[in-house]
Amino acid sequence: MIVIANVIYLLFKVLYWALLIRVLLSWFPHDRHHPIISYLYSITDPILDPFKRLVPSTMGIDFSPIFAFFALSFLEQFVFRVLF
């Protein structure tokens, strides 16, 4: 059971870091077609897209990552409470 908990914990941490890197990357010009950046987008787009539809960007500021971080945190707590 501990192994499953560690895998789930690691999965959520990877998603947190991927989102954080994507947010930081948005501050700098980058080539979206670079293989690593493209992979990062493929991981984070399914998480961010629903929030982008719900909360449109205001004055060029995208608030969807904030909601994504909250949703991931809530989902992580929910999964651990249900499983353990």
C-alpha positions in Angstrom: 0.0 0.0 0.0 2.9 2.3 0.7 4.2 1.8 -2.8 0.9 2.9 -4.3 0.8 6.0 -2.1 4.3 6.9 -3.1 3.5 6.5 -6.8 0.4 8.7 -6.5 2.4 11.2 -4.5 5.1 11.3 -7.2 2.6 11.6 -10.0 1.0 14.7 -8.3 4.4 16.3 -7.7 5.4 15.8 -11.3 2.2 17.5 -12.4 2.8 20.4 -10.0 6.3 20.9 -11.3 5.2 20.6 -14.9 2.6 23.3 -14.3 5.1 25.5 -12.5 7.6 25.1 -15.3 5.0 25.9 -17.9 3.9 29.1 -16.0 7.6 30.2 -15.7 8.2 29.4 -19.3 5.3 31.6 -20.4 7.3 34.6 -19.2 10.0 34.0 -21.8 9.9 33.6 -25.6 10.1 30.0 -26.5 9.7 27.6 -29.4 6.5 25.6 -28.7 7.6 23.0 -31.3 10.8 22.0 -29.4 10.3 18.4 -28.4 10.7 19.0 -24.6 8.4 22.0 -24.6 5.9 20.2 -26.8 5.9 17.3 -24.3 5.4 19.8 -21.4 2.4 21.3 -23.2 1.0 17.8 -23.9 1.1 17.1 -20.2 -0.3 20.4 -18.9 -2.9 21.2 -21.6 -5.4 18.7 -20.4 -5.2 20.2 -17.0 -5.3 23.8 -18.0 -7.8 23.8 -20.9 -11.0 23.3 -18.8 -10.0 26.3 -16.6 -9.1 28.4 -19.6 -12.7 27.9 -20.9 -14.2 28.8 -17.5 -12.0 31.7 -16.7 -11.0 33.9 -19.7 -7.7 35.8 -19.5 -8.1 39.3 -18.1 -5.9 42.0 -19.5 -3.5 39.4 -20.9 -3.2 37.6 -17.6 -4.1 33.9 -17.5 -5.5 32.8 -14.2 -6.1 29.2 -15.2 -2.9 27.9 -13.6 -4.0 29.2 -10.2 -7.2 27.3 -10.4 -5.4 24.2 -11.8 -3.0 24.2 -8.8 -6.0 24.4 -6.4 -7.8 21.6 -8.3 -4.7 19.4 -8.2 -4.3 20.0 -4.5 -8.0 19.2 -3.9 -7.8 16.1 -6.0 -4.7 14.9 -4.3 -6.2 15.3 -0.9 -9.4 13.6 -2.1 -7.6 10.6 -3.6 -5.5 10.1 -0.4 -8.5 10.3 1.8 -10.5 7.8 -0.3 -7.7 5.3 -0.7 -6.1 5.6 2.8 
